[in-house]
Each structure stands twice: as C-alpha cells, then as structure tokens.
Amino acid sequence: MDIMDDASRQTATAWQFVRQHLGRIVVGVILVGIVYGAIAVVLPYQREKRMARKVETLGGKVEWDYYGSNFVPLQVRDKFPFFHRIQSVELRDQSVAPDDALLELASLSKLKSLMLVKSNCQVEPQS
C-alpha cells in the first residue's frame, strides 16, 4: 500500500508543478516557435540577398519571386520581403565568373533560370 501512496504523491507533485509553471511553459513554447520561424525564414532570405548583391556587383541581374502564403496582402509582402526567393539569375559579358559565386548559385532551391551569356565558364567533368 505504501508503493501506491508514493506513485500518487509523485503524480500530484508533477501536476502541481505544471499548474504553477503553465504560463512560463506556454511562453517558452511560443518563443521557441518564433525563434524557429526567424531562423527558417529570415536566414535563407539574408543568404540569398547577399548572393544577389554579389551577382549585381558582377554586372548581372536577379529576379525575385514570392514563395509565402497567398493570404498575405501585397503591401505586407513588399514591406517584409522575407518570403521572396531568387527565381532567375542572368550574367552577361563576363570574362570570368568566380567559381564560388557559381557554387553558391547551385545551392538556390527556388532557382528556375540561370543565364550565362558570353561568359567564359567551363564545365570540368567530375571523376
């Protein structure tokens, strides 16, 4: 009978802890969700923004497209472009396109078009 009392006492203590700290637990879960959202949305946008600047300094053009929810108004989409991703890249008349820039472009998940016009790019076969 003593074992049952210990088990019920532990259960009661656990529920008391949850009741006392429920507000903190809920706030913690909400903050974790906000931080995860910031990491999952803002960091890829910042990375693509850096890549777009690099392409533009090489004399290229970058087109963006929106990949977020359709219920977000256009004014909000334009003001907070975190859901925009690079859709196409165009490099013209480049005698040399840096290898690191091309490797970064290969990592773009939403890239639909890559135009290298009059660029001195060579593809080396991989062994």
Backbone as XML, in Angstrom:
<?xml version="1.0"?>
<chain id="A" units="angstrom">
  <residue number="1" name="MET">
    <atom name="N" x="0.818" y="-1.195" z="0.000"/>
    <atom name="CA" x="0.000" y="0.000" z="0.000"/>
    <atom name="C" x="0.858" y="1.253" z="0.000"/>
  </residue>
  <residue number="2" name="ASP">
    <atom name="N" x="2.039" y="1.105" z="0.569"/>
    <atom name="CA" x="2.945" y="2.239" z="0.648"/>
    <atom name="C" x="3.461" y="2.630" z="-0.740"/>
  </residue>
  <residue number="3" name="ILE">
    <atom name="N" x="3.598" y="1.646" z="-1.649"/>
    <atom name="CA" x="4.071" y="1.923" z="-3.002"/>
    <atom name="C" x="3.043" y="2.765" z="-3.753"/>
  </residue>
  <residue number="4" name="MET">
    <atom name="N" x="1.781" y="2.487" z="-3.603"/>
    <atom name="CA" x="0.728" y="3.245" z="-4.267"/>
    <atom name="C" x="0.711" y="4.689" z="-3.781"/>
  </residue>
  <residue number="5" name="ASP">
    <atom name="N" x="0.963" y="4.887" z="-2.526"/>
    <atom name="CA" x="0.979" y="6.246" z="-1.998"/>
    <atom name="C" x="2.120" y="7.054" z="-2.610"/>
  </residue>
  <residue number="6" name="ASP">
    <atom name="N" x="3.286" y="6.441" z="-2.811"/>
    <atom name="CA" x="4.416" y="7.140" z="-3.419"/>
    <atom name="C" x="4.115" y="7.515" z="-4.866"/>
  </residue>
  <residue number="7" name="ALA">
    <atom name="N" x="3.490" y="6.609" z="-5.603"/>
    <atom name="CA" x="3.164" y="6.875" z="-7.004"/>
    <atom name="C" x="2.142" y="7.994" z="-7.128"/>
  </residue>
  <residue number="8" name="SER">
    <atom name="N" x="1.119" y="7.968" z="-6.306"/>
    <atom name="CA" x="0.106" y="9.022" z="-6.377"/>
    <atom name="C" x="0.670" y="10.356" z="-5.904"/>
  </residue>
  <residue number="9" name="ARG">
    <atom name="N" x="1.582" y="10.323" z="-4.965"/>
    <atom name="CA" x="2.222" y="11.551" z="-4.481"/>
    <atom name="C" x="3.093" y="12.164" z="-5.589"/>
  </residue>
  <residue number="10" name="GLN">
    <atom name="N" x="3.797" y="11.321" z="-6.349"/>
    <atom name="CA" x="4.629" y="11.823" z="-7.444"/>
    <atom name="C" x="3.771" y="12.425" z="-8.554"/>
  </residue>
  <residue number="11" name="THR">
    <atom name="N" x="2.656" y="11.784" z="-8.863"/>
    <atom name="CA" x="1.742" y="12.307" z="-9.872"/>
    <atom name="C" x="1.172" y="13.645" z="-9.434"/>
  </residue>
  <residue number="12" name="ALA">
    <atom name="N" x="0.775" y="13.749" z="-8.190"/>
    <atom name="CA" x="0.236" y="15.004" z="-7.666"/>
    <atom name="C" x="1.299" y="16.099" z="-7.706"/>
  </residue>
  <residue number="13" name="THR">
    <atom name="N" x="2.532" y="15.758" z="-7.389"/>
    <atom name="CA" x="3.611" y="16.742" z="-7.410"/>
    <atom name="C" x="3.869" y="17.214" z="-8.841"/>
  </residue>
  <residue number="14" name="ALA">
    <atom name="N" x="3.797" y="16.312" z="-9.805"/>
    <atom name="CA" x="4.009" y="16.687" z="-11.208"/>
    <atom name="C" x="2.918" y="17.640" z="-11.677"/>
  </residue>
  <residue number="15" name="TRP">
    <atom name="N" x="1.663" y="17.350" z="-11.330"/>
    <atom name="CA" x="0.578" y="18.238" z="-11.729"/>
    <atom name="C" x="0.672" y="19.590" z="-11.036"/>
  </residue>
  <residue number="16" name="GLN">
    <atom name="N" x="1.104" y="19.615" z="-9.821"/>
    <atom name="CA" x="1.295" y="20.891" z="-9.121"/>
    <atom name="C" x="2.353" y="21.728" z="-9.832"/>
  </residue>
  <residue number="17" name="PHE">
    <atom name="N" x="3.436" y="21.086" z="-10.257"/>
    <atom name="CA" x="4.495" y="21.794" z="-10.974"/>
    <atom name="C" x="3.946" y="22.385" z="-12.275"/>
  </residue>
  <residue number="18" name="VAL">
    <atom name="N" x="3.174" y="21.572" z="-13.027"/>
    <atom name="CA" x="2.614" y="22.045" z="-14.299"/>
    <atom name="C" x="1.671" y="23.211" z="-14.047"/>
  </residue>
  <residue number="19" name="ARG">
    <atom name="N" x="0.810" y="23.109" z="-13.051"/>
    <atom name="CA" x="-0.118" y="24.191" z="-12.749"/>
    <atom name="C" x="0.613" y="25.463" z="-12.342"/>
  </residue>
  <residue number="20" name="GLN">
    <atom name="N" x="1.668" y="25.329" z="-11.561"/>
    <atom name="CA" x="2.406" y="26.510" z="-11.101"/>
    <atom name="C" x="3.168" y="27.189" z="-12.235"/>
  </residue>
  <residue number="21" name="HIS">
    <atom name="N" x="3.667" y="26.426" z="-13.190"/>
    <atom name="CA" x="4.541" y="26.975" z="-14.220"/>
    <atom name="C" x="3.938" y="26.943" z="-15.623"/>
  </residue>
  <residue number="22" name="LEU">
    <atom name="N" x="2.639" y="26.763" z="-15.733"/>
    <atom name="CA" x="1.985" y="26.655" z="-17.038"/>
    <atom name="C" x="2.217" y="27.903" z="-17.887"/>
  </residue>
  <residue number="23" name="GLY">
    <atom name="N" x="2.098" y="29.052" z="-17.291"/>
    <atom name="CA" x="2.310" y="30.300" z="-18.037"/>
    <atom name="C" x="3.708" y="30.376" z="-18.616"/>
  </residue>
  <residue number="24" name="ARG">
    <atom name="N" x="4.694" y="30.019" z="-17.820"/>
    <atom name="CA" x="6.081" y="30.055" z="-18.289"/>
    <atom name="C" x="6.313" y="29.014" z="-19.385"/>
  </residue>
  <residue number="25" name="ILE">
    <atom name="N" x="5.697" y="27.862" z="-19.241"/>
    <atom name="CA" x="5.840" y="26.814" z="-20.260"/>
    <atom name="C" x="5.244" y="27.277" z="-21.581"/>
  </residue>
  <residue number="26" name="VAL">
    <atom name="N" x="4.066" y="27.878" z="-21.547"/>
    <atom name="CA" x="3.405" y="28.354" z="-22.765"/>
    <atom name="C" x="4.232" y="29.458" z="-23.420"/>
  </residue>
  <residue number="27" name="VAL">
    <atom name="N" x="4.720" y="30.408" z="-22.633"/>
    <atom name="CA" x="5.544" y="31.483" z="-23.175"/>
    <atom name="C" x="6.822" y="30.914" z="-23.787"/>
  </residue>
  <residue number="28" name="GLY">
    <atom name="N" x="7.419" y="29.939" z="-23.136"/>
    <atom name="CA" x="8.624" y="29.312" z="-23.666"/>
    <atom name="C" x="8.380" y="28.628" z="-24.997"/>
  </residue>
  <residue number="29" name="VAL">
    <atom name="N" x="7.263" y="27.913" z="-25.102"/>
    <atom name="CA" x="6.931" y="27.239" z="-26.362"/>
    <atom name="C" x="6.689" y="28.264" z="-27.469"/>
  </residue>
  <residue number="30" name="ILE">
    <atom name="N" x="6.012" y="29.357" z="-27.152"/>
    <atom name="CA" x="5.769" y="30.408" z="-28.144"/>
    <atom name="C" x="7.083" y="31.037" z="-28.592"/>
  </residue>
  <residue number="31" name="LEU">
    <atom name="N" x="7.978" y="31.323" z="-27.656"/>
    <atom name="CA" x="9.272" y="31.914" z="-28.012"/>
    <atom name="C" x="10.111" y="30.968" z="-28.867"/>
  </residue>
  <residue number="32" name="VAL">
    <atom name="N" x="10.075" y="29.694" z="-28.561"/>
    <atom name="CA" x="10.804" y="28.717" z="-29.381"/>
    <atom name="C" x="10.243" y="28.715" z="-30.804"/>
  </residue>
  <residue number="33" name="GLY">
    <atom name="N" x="8.937" y="28.796" z="-30.936"/>
    <atom name="CA" x="8.322" y="28.858" z="-32.265"/>
    <atom name="C" x="8.719" y="30.105" z="-33.032"/>
  </residue>
  <residue number="34" name="ILE">
    <atom name="N" x="8.770" y="31.242" z="-32.359"/>
    <atom name="CA" x="9.172" y="32.497" z="-33.008"/>
    <atom name="C" x="10.628" y="32.431" z="-33.451"/>
  </residue>
  <residue number="35" name="VAL">
    <atom name="N" x="11.492" y="31.928" z="-32.600"/>
    <atom name="CA" x="12.912" y="31.821" z="-32.951"/>
    <atom name="C" x="13.094" y="30.855" z="-34.114"/>
  </residue>
  <residue number="36" name="TYR">
    <atom name="N" x="12.405" y="29.730" z="-34.086"/>
    <atom name="CA" x="12.497" y="28.769" z="-35.189"/>
    <atom name="C" x="12.012" y="29.415" z="-36.491"/>
  </residue>
  <residue number="37" name="GLY">
    <atom name="N" x="10.910" y="30.154" z="-36.426"/>
    <atom name="CA" x="10.399" y="30.830" z="-37.616"/>
    <atom name="C" x="11.391" y="31.836" z="-38.162"/>
  </residue>
  <residue number="38" name="ALA">
    <atom name="N" x="12.022" y="32.573" z="-37.274"/>
    <atom name="CA" x="13.020" y="33.546" z="-37.716"/>
    <atom name="C" x="14.195" y="32.847" z="-38.389"/>
  </residue>
  <residue number="39" name="ILE">
    <atom name="N" x="14.626" y="31.754" z="-37.812"/>
    <atom name="CA" x="15.758" y="31.026" z="-38.389"/>
    <atom name="C" x="15.373" y="30.402" z="-39.732"/>
  </residue>
  <residue number="40" name="ALA">
    <atom name="N" x="14.186" y="29.845" z="-39.817"/>
    <atom name="CA" x="13.764" y="29.136" z="-41.025"/>
    <atom name="C" x="13.407" y="30.073" z="-42.180"/>
  </residue>
  <residue number="41" name="VAL">
    <atom name="N" x="13.049" y="31.318" z="-41.886"/>
    <atom name="CA" x="12.598" y="32.234" z="-42.930"/>
    <atom name="C" x="13.615" y="33.339" z="-43.195"/>
  </residue>
  <residue number="42" name="VAL">
    <atom name="N" x="14.071" y="33.997" z="-42.153"/>
    <atom name="CA" x="14.917" y="35.175" z="-42.321"/>
    <atom name="C" x="16.327" y="34.810" z="-42.768"/>
  </residue>
  <residue number="43" name="LEU">
    <atom name="N" x="16.919" y="33.781" z="-42.207"/>
    <atom name="CA" x="18.293" y="33.440" z="-42.575"/>
    <atom name="C" x="18.446" y="33.045" z="-44.044"/>
  </residue>
  <residue number="44" name="PRO">
    <atom name="N" x="17.561" y="32.208" z="-44.611"/>
    <atom name="CA" x="17.689" y="31.930" z="-46.053"/>
    <atom name="C" x="17.514" y="33.186" z="-46.909"/>
  </residue>
  <residue number="45" name="TYR">
    <atom name="N" x="16.610" y="34.078" z="-46.497"/>
    <atom name="CA" x="16.418" y="35.322" z="-47.250"/>
    <atom name="C" x="17.684" y="36.168" z="-47.210"/>
  </residue>
  <residue number="46" name="GLN">
    <atom name="N" x="18.311" y="36.279" z="-46.042"/>
    <atom name="CA" x="19.534" y="37.067" z="-45.921"/>
    <atom name="C" x="20.657" y="36.469" z="-46.766"/>
  </residue>
  <residue number="47" name="ARG">
    <atom name="N" x="20.763" y="35.143" z="-46.797"/>
    <atom name="CA" x="21.786" y="34.479" z="-47.605"/>
    <atom name="C" x="21.567" y="34.765" z="-49.083"/>
  </residue>
  <residue number="48" name="GLU">
    <atom name="N" x="20.324" y="34.679" z="-49.538"/>
    <atom name="CA" x="20.030" y="34.939" z="-50.944"/>
    <atom name="C" x="20.216" y="36.415" z="-51.283"/>
  </residue>
  <residue number="49" name="LYS">
    <atom name="N" x="19.955" y="37.282" z="-50.335"/>
    <atom name="CA" x="20.162" y="38.715" z="-50.559"/>
    <atom name="C" x="21.653" y="39.007" z="-50.775"/>
  </residue>
  <residue number="50" name="ARG">
    <atom name="N" x="22.532" y="38.367" z="-49.974"/>
    <atom name="CA" x="23.982" y="38.513" z="-50.162"/>
    <atom name="C" x="24.405" y="37.996" z="-51.534"/>
  </residue>
  <residue number="51" name="MET">
    <atom name="N" x="23.844" y="36.870" z="-51.939"/>
    <atom name="CA" x="24.176" y="36.306" z="-53.239"/>
    <atom name="C" x="23.710" y="37.226" z="-54.368"/>
  </residue>
  <residue number="52" name="ALA">
    <atom name="N" x="22.553" y="37.843" z="-54.209"/>
    <atom name="CA" x="22.041" y="38.763" z="-55.223"/>
    <atom name="C" x="22.954" y="39.978" z="-55.347"/>
  </residue>
  <residue number="53" name="ARG">
    <atom name="N" x="23.435" y="40.486" z="-54.218"/>
    <atom name="CA" x="24.369" y="41.618" z="-54.272"/>
    <atom name="C" x="25.647" y="41.244" z="-55.008"/>
  </residue>
  <residue number="54" name="LYS">
    <atom name="N" x="26.136" y="40.029" z="-54.775"/>
    <atom name="CA" x="27.352" y="39.574" z="-55.441"/>
    <atom name="C" x="27.134" y="39.485" z="-56.945"/>
  </residue>
  <residue number="55" name="VAL">
    <atom name="N" x="25.995" y="38.941" z="-57.366"/>
    <atom name="CA" x="25.680" y="38.842" z="-58.794"/>
    <atom name="C" x="25.564" y="40.229" z="-59.398"/>
  </residue>
  <residue number="56" name="GLU">
    <atom name="N" x="24.938" y="41.156" z="-58.696"/>
    <atom name="CA" x="24.773" y="42.506" z="-59.216"/>
    <atom name="C" x="26.099" y="43.252" z="-59.295"/>
  </residue>
  <residue number="57" name="THR">
    <atom name="N" x="27.026" y="42.979" z="-58.385"/>
    <atom name="CA" x="28.346" y="43.614" z="-58.482"/>
    <atom name="C" x="29.127" y="43.060" z="-59.678"/>
  </residue>
  <residue number="58" name="LEU">
    <atom name="N" x="28.810" y="41.845" z="-60.098"/>
    <atom name="CA" x="29.431" y="41.289" z="-61.296"/>
    <atom name="C" x="28.753" y="41.788" z="-62.571"/>
  </residue>
  <residue number="59" name="GLY">
    <atom name="N" x="27.728" y="42.614" z="-62.434"/>
    <atom name="CA" x="27.022" y="43.161" z="-63.588"/>
    <atom name="C" x="25.819" y="42.338" z="-64.009"/>
  </residue>
  <residue number="60" name="GLY">
    <atom name="N" x="25.388" y="41.424" z="-63.175"/>
    <atom name="CA" x="24.265" y="40.565" z="-63.511"/>
    <atom name="C" x="22.936" y="41.100" z="-62.995"/>
  </residue>
  <residue number="61" name="LYS">
    <atom name="N" x="21.894" y="40.391" z="-63.342"/>
    <atom name="CA" x="20.536" y="40.735" z="-62.904"/>
    <atom name="C" x="19.968" y="39.567" z="-62.107"/>
  </residue>
  <residue number="62" name="VAL">
    <atom name="N" x="19.141" y="39.911" z="-61.124"/>
    <atom name="CA" x="18.491" y="38.901" z="-60.291"/>
    <atom name="C" x="17.007" y="39.216" z="-60.244"/>
  </residue>
  <residue number="63" name="GLU">
    <atom name="N" x="16.178" y="38.193" z="-60.424"/>
    <atom name="CA" x="14.729" y="38.343" z="-60.284"/>
    <atom name="C" x="14.270" y="37.539" z="-59.078"/>
  </residue>
  <residue number="64" name="TRP">
    <atom name="N" x="13.368" y="38.133" z="-58.322"/>
    <atom name="CA" x="12.846" y="37.511" z="-57.110"/>
    <atom name="C" x="11.409" y="37.085" z="-57.342"/>
  </residue>
  <residue number="65" name="ASP">
    <atom name="N" x="10.964" y="36.081" z="-56.599"/>
    <atom name="CA" x="9.569" y="35.653" z="-56.641"/>
    <atom name="C" x="9.120" y="35.356" z="-55.212"/>
  </residue>
  <residue number="66" name="TYR">
    <atom name="N" x="7.846" y="35.525" z="-54.973"/>
    <atom name="CA" x="7.274" y="35.328" z="-53.635"/>
    <atom name="C" x="6.884" y="33.865" z="-53.447"/>
  </residue>
  <residue number="67" name="TYR">
    <atom name="N" x="7.306" y="33.265" z="-52.337"/>
    <atom name="CA" x="7.003" y="31.865" z="-52.047"/>
    <atom name="C" x="6.326" y="31.692" z="-50.696"/>
  </residue>
  <residue number="68" name="GLY">
    <atom name="N" x="5.594" y="32.697" z="-50.261"/>
    <atom name="CA" x="4.907" y="32.610" z="-48.976"/>
    <atom name="C" x="3.441" y="32.277" z="-49.156"/>
  </residue>
  <residue number="69" name="SER">
    <atom name="N" x="2.669" y="32.534" z="-48.122"/>
    <atom name="CA" x="1.229" y="32.253" z="-48.143"/>
    <atom name="C" x="0.502" y="33.267" z="-49.019"/>
  </residue>
  <residue number="70" name="ASN">
    <atom name="N" x="-0.549" y="32.809" z="-49.671"/>
    <atom name="CA" x="-1.310" y="33.683" z="-50.562"/>
    <atom name="C" x="-2.221" y="34.654" z="-49.815"/>
  </residue>
  <residue number="71" name="PHE">
    <atom name="N" x="-2.500" y="34.383" z="-48.547"/>
    <atom name="CA" x="-3.418" y="35.257" z="-47.828"/>
    <atom name="C" x="-2.737" y="36.538" z="-47.327"/>
  </residue>
  <residue number="72" name="VAL">
    <atom name="N" x="-1.423" y="36.653" z="-47.466"/>
    <atom name="CA" x="-0.708" y="37.850" z="-47.029"/>
    <atom name="C" x="-0.928" y="38.957" z="-48.064"/>
  </residue>
  <residue number="73" name="PRO">
    <atom name="N" x="-1.390" y="40.138" z="-47.634"/>
    <atom name="CA" x="-1.631" y="41.234" z="-48.587"/>
    <atom name="C" x="-0.348" y="41.672" z="-49.302"/>
  </residue>
  <residue number="74" name="LEU">
    <atom name="N" x="-0.511" y="42.185" z="-50.527"/>
    <atom name="CA" x="0.637" y="42.610" z="-51.333"/>
    <atom name="C" x="1.471" y="43.691" z="-50.645"/>
  </residue>
  <residue number="75" name="GLN">
    <atom name="N" x="0.820" y="44.607" z="-49.917"/>
    <atom name="CA" x="1.553" y="45.666" z="-49.237"/>
    <atom name="C" x="2.486" y="45.085" z="-48.183"/>
  </residue>
  <residue number="76" name="VAL">
    <atom name="N" x="2.035" y="44.054" z="-47.488"/>
    <atom name="CA" x="2.862" y="43.416" z="-46.458"/>
    <atom name="C" x="3.983" y="42.627" z="-47.125"/>
  </residue>
  <residue number="77" name="ARG">
    <atom name="N" x="3.688" y="41.964" z="-48.239"/>
    <atom name="CA" x="4.717" y="41.213" z="-48.970"/>
    <atom name="C" x="5.853" y="42.124" z="-49.412"/>
  </residue>
  <residue number="78" name="ASP">
    <atom name="N" x="5.497" y="43.306" z="-49.903"/>
    <atom name="CA" x="6.519" y="44.238" z="-50.380"/>
    <atom name="C" x="7.297" y="44.872" z="-49.243"/>
  </residue>
  <residue number="79" name="LYS">
    <atom name="N" x="6.631" y="45.096" z="-48.126"/>
    <atom name="CA" x="7.302" y="45.737" z="-46.998"/>
    <atom name="C" x="8.233" y="44.772" z="-46.264"/>
  </residue>
  <residue number="80" name="PHE">
    <atom name="N" x="7.833" y="43.517" z="-46.159"/>
    <atom name="CA" x="8.625" y="42.482" z="-45.486"/>
    <atom name="C" x="8.898" y="41.350" z="-46.481"/>
  </residue>
  <residue number="81" name="PRO">
    <atom name="N" x="9.970" y="41.466" z="-47.268"/>
    <atom name="CA" x="10.199" y="40.504" z="-48.354"/>
    <atom name="C" x="10.901" y="39.221" z="-47.927"/>
  </residue>
  <residue number="82" name="PHE">
    <atom name="N" x="10.666" y="38.769" z="-46.712"/>
    <atom name="CA" x="11.388" y="37.607" z="-46.203"/>
    <atom name="C" x="11.026" y="36.310" z="-46.916"/>
  </residue>
  <residue number="83" name="PHE">
    <atom name="N" x="9.864" y="36.260" z="-47.569"/>
    <atom name="CA" x="9.459" y="35.049" z="-48.270"/>
    <atom name="C" x="9.811" y="35.097" z="-49.756"/>
  </residue>
  <residue number="84" name="HIS">
    <atom name="N" x="10.528" y="36.133" z="-50.175"/>
    <atom name="CA" x="10.969" y="36.219" z="-51.560"/>
    <atom name="C" x="12.236" y="35.379" z="-51.722"/>
  </residue>
  <residue number="85" name="ARG">
    <atom name="N" x="12.310" y="34.674" z="-52.833"/>
    <atom name="CA" x="13.472" y="33.849" z="-53.151"/>
    <atom name="C" x="13.925" y="34.168" z="-54.567"/>
  </residue>
  <residue number="86" name="ILE">
    <atom name="N" x="15.207" y="33.981" z="-54.822"/>
    <atom name="CA" x="15.752" y="34.248" z="-56.150"/>
    <atom name="C" x="15.170" y="33.233" z="-57.130"/>
  </residue>
  <residue number="87" name="GLN">
    <atom name="N" x="14.590" y="33.767" z="-58.199"/>
    <atom name="CA" x="13.961" y="32.920" z="-59.210"/>
    <atom name="C" x="14.870" y="32.768" z="-60.423"/>
  </residue>
  <residue number="88" name="SER">
    <atom name="N" x="15.520" y="33.859" z="-60.840"/>
    <atom name="CA" x="16.387" y="33.760" z="-62.012"/>
    <atom name="C" x="17.598" y="34.673" z="-61.854"/>
  </residue>
  <residue number="89" name="VAL">
    <atom name="N" x="18.694" y="34.237" z="-62.482"/>
    <atom name="CA" x="19.954" y="34.975" z="-62.458"/>
    <atom name="C" x="20.442" y="35.072" z="-63.890"/>
  </residue>
  <residue number="90" name="GLU">
    <atom name="N" x="20.910" y="36.258" z="-64.246"/>
    <atom name="CA" x="21.432" y="36.488" z="-65.587"/>
    <atom name="C" x="22.784" y="37.179" z="-65.480"/>
  </residue>
  <residue number="91" name="LEU">
    <atom name="N" x="23.806" y="36.538" z="-66.007"/>
    <atom name="CA" x="25.148" y="37.122" z="-66.079"/>
    <atom name="C" x="25.509" y="37.271" z="-67.547"/>
  </residue>
  <residue number="92" name="ARG">
    <atom name="N" x="25.805" y="38.497" z="-67.979"/>
    <atom name="CA" x="26.151" y="38.755" z="-69.378"/>
    <atom name="C" x="27.558" y="39.336" z="-69.476"/>
  </residue>
  <residue number="93" name="ASP">
    <atom name="N" x="28.218" y="38.980" z="-70.543"/>
    <atom name="CA" x="29.511" y="39.550" z="-70.884"/>
    <atom name="C" x="30.513" y="39.467" z="-69.740"/>
  </residue>
  <residue number="94" name="GLN">
    <atom name="N" x="30.545" y="38.345" z="-69.088"/>
    <atom name="CA" x="31.513" y="38.136" z="-68.013"/>
    <atom name="C" x="32.687" y="37.340" z="-68.560"/>
  </residue>
  <residue number="95" name="SER">
    <atom name="N" x="33.866" y="37.916" z="-68.476"/>
    <atom name="CA" x="35.029" y="37.157" z="-68.907"/>
    <atom name="C" x="35.348" y="36.067" z="-67.898"/>
  </residue>
  <residue number="96" name="VAL">
    <atom name="N" x="35.122" y="36.374" z="-66.634"/>
    <atom name="CA" x="35.370" y="35.390" z="-65.582"/>
    <atom name="C" x="34.246" y="35.485" z="-64.559"/>
  </residue>
  <residue number="97" name="ALA">
    <atom name="N" x="33.611" y="34.385" z="-64.320"/>
    <atom name="CA" x="32.628" y="34.313" z="-63.239"/>
    <atom name="C" x="33.282" y="33.518" z="-62.119"/>
  </residue>
  <residue number="98" name="PRO">
    <atom name="N" x="33.410" y="34.107" z="-60.947"/>
    <atom name="CA" x="34.089" y="33.401" z="-59.853"/>
    <atom name="C" x="33.422" y="32.064" z="-59.534"/>
  </residue>
  <residue number="99" name="ASP">
    <atom name="N" x="34.254" y="31.059" z="-59.310"/>
    <atom name="CA" x="33.737" y="29.722" z="-59.011"/>
    <atom name="C" x="32.873" y="29.713" z="-57.765"/>
  </residue>
  <residue number="100" name="ASP">
    <atom name="N" x="33.261" y="30.486" z="-56.742"/>
    <atom name="CA" x="32.478" y="30.486" z="-55.510"/>
    <atom name="C" x="31.083" y="31.060" z="-55.736"/>
  </residue>
  <residue number="101" name="ALA">
    <atom name="N" x="30.976" y="32.043" z="-56.645"/>
    <atom name="CA" x="29.651" y="32.607" z="-56.949"/>
    <atom name="C" x="28.771" y="31.564" z="-57.635"/>
  </residue>
  <residue number="102" name="LEU">
    <atom name="N" x="29.357" y="30.806" z="-58.552"/>
    <atom name="CA" x="28.576" y="29.772" z="-59.238"/>
    <atom name="C" x="28.194" y="28.644" z="-58.291"/>
  </residue>
  <residue number="103" name="LEU">
    <atom name="N" x="29.086" y="28.301" z="-57.382"/>
    <atom name="CA" x="28.753" y="27.259" z="-56.404"/>
    <atom name="C" x="27.629" y="27.704" z="-55.483"/>
  </residue>
  <residue number="104" name="GLU">
    <atom name="N" x="27.633" y="28.975" z="-55.109"/>
    <atom name="CA" x="26.545" y="29.480" z="-54.271"/>
    <atom name="C" x="25.230" y="29.459" z="-55.027"/>
  </residue>
  <residue number="105" name="LEU">
    <atom name="N" x="25.271" y="29.796" z="-56.313"/>
    <atom name="CA" x="24.042" y="29.763" z="-57.113"/>
    <atom name="C" x="23.479" y="28.356" z="-57.205"/>
  </residue>
  <residue number="106" name="ALA">
    <atom name="N" x="24.331" y="27.375" z="-57.186"/>
    <atom name="CA" x="23.879" y="25.982" z="-57.256"/>
    <atom name="C" x="23.079" y="25.595" z="-56.019"/>
  </residue>
  <residue number="107" name="SER">
    <atom name="N" x="23.262" y="26.316" z="-54.924"/>
    <atom name="CA" x="22.549" y="25.972" z="-53.693"/>
    <atom name="C" x="21.165" y="26.610" z="-53.599"/>
  </residue>
  <residue number="108" name="LEU">
    <atom name="N" x="20.789" y="27.417" z="-54.579"/>
    <atom name="CA" x="19.472" y="28.068" z="-54.547"/>
    <atom name="C" x="18.379" y="27.043" z="-54.846"/>
  </residue>
  <residue number="109" name="SER">
    <atom name="N" x="17.471" y="26.871" z="-53.914"/>
    <atom name="CA" x="16.439" y="25.841" z="-54.076"/>
    <atom name="C" x="15.311" y="26.269" z="-55.007"/>
  </residue>
  <residue number="110" name="LYS">
    <atom name="N" x="15.060" y="27.550" z="-55.172"/>
    <atom name="CA" x="13.942" y="28.031" z="-55.996"/>
    <atom name="C" x="14.399" y="28.614" z="-57.322"/>
  </residue>
  <residue number="111" name="LEU">
    <atom name="N" x="15.674" y="28.431" z="-57.684"/>
    <atom name="CA" x="16.201" y="28.978" z="-58.927"/>
    <atom name="C" x="15.604" y="28.229" z="-60.117"/>
  </residue>
  <residue number="112" name="LYS">
    <atom name="N" x="14.944" y="28.967" z="-61.008"/>
    <atom name="CA" x="14.318" y="28.365" z="-62.183"/>
    <atom name="C" x="15.124" y="28.631" z="-63.445"/>
  </residue>
  <residue number="113" name="SER">
    <atom name="N" x="15.869" y="29.738" z="-63.471"/>
    <atom name="CA" x="16.568" y="30.118" z="-64.690"/>
    <atom name="C" x="17.943" y="30.681" z="-64.340"/>
  </residue>
  <residue number="114" name="LEU">
    <atom name="N" x="18.967" y="30.175" z="-65.034"/>
    <atom name="CA" x="20.331" y="30.678" z="-64.893"/>
    <atom name="C" x="20.857" y="30.919" z="-66.292"/>
  </residue>
  <residue number="115" name="MET">
    <atom name="N" x="21.084" y="32.203" z="-66.619"/>
    <atom name="CA" x="21.568" y="32.551" z="-67.948"/>
    <atom name="C" x="22.995" y="33.071" z="-67.837"/>
  </residue>
  <residue number="116" name="LEU">
    <atom name="N" x="23.912" y="32.397" z="-68.494"/>
    <atom name="CA" x="25.304" y="32.813" z="-68.564"/>
    <atom name="C" x="25.589" y="33.126" z="-70.033"/>
  </residue>
  <residue number="117" name="VAL">
    <atom name="N" x="25.417" y="34.390" z="-70.409"/>
    <atom name="CA" x="25.556" y="34.807" z="-71.798"/>
    <atom name="C" x="26.932" y="35.429" z="-71.994"/>
  </residue>
  <residue number="118" name="LYS">
    <atom name="N" x="27.670" y="34.910" z="-72.963"/>
    <atom name="CA" x="29.022" y="35.372" z="-73.266"/>
    <atom name="C" x="29.915" y="35.319" z="-72.032"/>
  </residue>
  <residue number="119" name="SER">
    <atom name="N" x="29.731" y="34.291" z="-71.257"/>
    <atom name="CA" x="30.558" y="34.090" z="-70.069"/>
    <atom name="C" x="31.586" y="33.020" z="-70.372"/>
  </residue>
  <residue number="120" name="ASN">
    <atom name="N" x="32.743" y="33.182" z="-69.836"/>
    <atom name="CA" x="33.823" y="32.228" z="-70.065"/>
    <atom name="C" x="33.791" y="31.167" z="-68.969"/>
  </residue>
  <residue number="121" name="CYS">
    <atom name="N" x="32.721" y="30.388" z="-68.950"/>
    <atom name="CA" x="32.570" y="29.331" z="-67.944"/>
    <atom name="C" x="32.819" y="27.997" z="-68.616"/>
  </residue>
  <residue number="122" name="GLN">
    <atom name="N" x="33.564" y="27.184" z="-67.939"/>
    <atom name="CA" x="33.850" y="25.865" z="-68.463"/>
    <atom name="C" x="33.415" y="24.828" z="-67.454"/>
  </residue>
  <residue number="123" name="VAL">
    <atom name="N" x="32.856" y="23.764" z="-67.964"/>
    <atom name="CA" x="32.424" y="22.676" z="-67.098"/>
    <atom name="C" x="33.491" y="21.589" z="-67.170"/>
  </residue>
  <residue number="124" name="GLU">
    <atom name="N" x="34.029" y="21.246" z="-66.038"/>
    <atom name="CA" x="35.021" y="20.194" z="-65.980"/>
    <atom name="C" x="34.329" y="18.905" z="-65.544"/>
  </residue>
  <residue number="125" name="PRO">
    <atom name="N" x="34.593" y="17.812" z="-66.263"/>
    <atom name="CA" x="33.954" y="16.550" z="-65.877"/>
    <atom name="C" x="34.476" y="16.072" z="-64.525"/>
  </residue>
  <residue number="126" name="GLN">
    <atom name="N" x="33.571" y="15.571" z="-63.734"/>
    <atom name="CA" x="33.959" y="15.052" z="-62.414"/>
    <atom name="C" x="34.266" y="13.574" z="-62.561"/>
  </residue>
  <residue number="127" name="SER">
    <atom name="N" x="35.322" y="13.146" z="-61.884"/>
    <atom name="CA" x="35.692" y="11.728" z="-61.985"/>
    <atom name="C" x="35.089" y="10.916" z="-60.887"/>
  </residue>
</chain>
